């Protein structure tokens, strides 16, 4: 699994480096909520994929968390939480 190559291919295919636009293009819904101490998580429910991002984070941190959760959505496809 060549993660760097996969990311570069996604950037080229969708012509953006913006993780929120990439998620949208991949059919993943991004939801912002107060998650307490949790920074973000990926969850798949009935074949639909969601990324939850803590709304209390800075815009920069929200982008980082979105990138991280996209990795789970693309490579692992299970439920993960980062704190």
N, C-alpha and C positions, 0 to 999 in steps of 0.2 A: 504494500500500500504506500504509494508515494503521495503524501499529503500536500507537499509544496506544488507538485505538478497538478494535482486535482484542483487546488485553489486557483492556480494560474489559468487553468482551463475554464473554470466557472467565471472568473473575471473577464476573460476574453469572450466567452459565449454571451454573457448578459451585459457586457460593456459597462460595468460598474464595480467599484471597490466598496461601495456602501453596503454594510451587512444587512441593513433593513430592506434595501431594494433587492438584494440577493435572496433574502428569506421570502419576500413577496413573490419573486420570480419562480422560486422553488415550491410555491404553494404552502408556505409555512406562515401561520398567523402569529404576529408578534403582539403580545399584550403587556401593558405596563400596569403594575399594581404595587401597592405597599406590601412587600414580602417579609417585613421584619428584618431579621438578620441574614436572610437568604438573598444573594445577589441576583440569581437567575436560575431557571430550570427549563429543561426540555421535556415535553410530555406528548405522547401519542395516544389519542382517544378515538376509537372507532375509525381507524385509518386516516384520521385528520391529525396534522402535526401542529404543535403550538410551542412557542418560546415565550416564557414569562420573564419579564425583566423588572427588577425593583425600581419603582418610580422615584425613590428617594436618592438614587445615585446621580452623580453628575452626568452630563451629556456624554463626556468622554468615556466614563466608566460604563455607561449603558451600551456604547458602541463595542467596547471590549467584551462585555458579557454577551452581547449578541453574537459576536464572532465565535466565542467559546461555545455557545449553545448550538450555533450552526454546525460546528464540528461534530457535536453529538448527533445532531439530526442527520447529517450526511454519512458519518462513518460508523455510528454505533446504533442509532435508531431505538434506543431504550430510554428509560427515565433516569435523569441525572440531576443532581443539585450541587451547586458550588456555594461555598460560604466564604 
